[in-house]
């Protein structure tokens, strides 16, 4: 669900105050920040530049085809 869809849903049910609270309380997801975390972890794990480039390529592709909710569900049910 996008932020706009969530906002519209809140307004439709007359819950503008809750949306306003959520708007101020939550950080907005940023793909760039996620890639930054990935680079930090990959460098700390000793991965090579080529391996890190491949990970970045794969995560950018995942951003295009997997929703945030799907990714969270994958994490919750992963073996990691």
Buried (B, 14 or more C-beta within 10 A) or exposed (E): EEEEEEBEEBEEEEBEEEBEEBEEEEEEEEEEEBBEEBBEEBEEEEBEEEEBEEBBEEBEEBBEEBEEEEBEEEEEEEEE
